[in-house]
Amino acid sequence: MNVSELMNEEVVNAVHAATATSRVMTMVLEGELDRDEAADVCRMLSRYAALGLTEVVVDFEGVTHFDYRAVKHLVHEAETLRTKGGDVKLAGMSPYLHAIFRS
């Protein structure tokens, strides 16, 4: 599933239906995420929080590039979820992505 598919209203509705039985949502990303696509990821996290889904794992295993300028926005969304009692965990981070997120 790519970022544009994540923004699909049907996917959001499916997530809403799953919240009653699911504790953790995994968002699988792939490819090169430019600034706009990274912003889409942040918006999706915000939508998840609005639906009451506050435990999210973002899987970066298939990501080859992430725009460094979007890191602060992703951190902001994670902090917002934490204030609602949730959390965001990052998984599948390559050494390249670790360097971007450490900066």
Residue pairs with C-beta under 8 A, 6 or more apart in sequence:
1 11
1 28
1 30
2 29
2 30
2 31
3 29
3 33
3 37
3 40
3 41
3 44
4 37
4 40
5 11
6 27
6 40
6 41
6 44
7 40
7 43
7 44
12 47
12 51
15 25
15 48
15 51
15 53
16 51
18 25
19 51
19 52
19 53
22 53
23 55
24 55
24 56
24 57
25 48
25 53
25 55
25 56
25 57
26 56
26 57
26 58
26 59
27 41
27 44
27 45
27 56
27 57
27 58
27 59
28 59
28 61
28 62
29 41
29 58
29 59
29 60
29 62
29 63
30 62
30 63
31 62
31 63
31 64
31 65
32 63
32 64
32 65
33 41
33 63
33 65
33 66
33 67
33 70
34 65
34 67
35 67
35 69
35 70
37 67
38 66
38 67
38 69
38 70
38 73
38 74
39 70
39 73
41 58
41 70
41 74
42 70
42 73
42 74
42 76
42 77
45 56
45 58
45 74
45 77
45 78
45 80
45 81
45 88
46 77
46 80
48 54
48 56
48 81
49 77
49 80
49 81
49 84
49 86
53 86
54 81
54 84
54 85
54 86
54 87
55 86
55 87
56 81
56 86
56 87
56 88
56 89
57 88
57 89
57 90
57 91
58 74
58 88
58 89
58 90
58 91
59 91
59 92
60 66
60 90
60 91
60 92
60 93
60 94
60 97
61 91
61 92
62 92
63 92
63 94
63 97
66 97
66 100
68 100
68 103
71 100
71 101
71 103
74 88
77 88
78 87
78 88
81 87
81 88
82 88
90 101
93 101
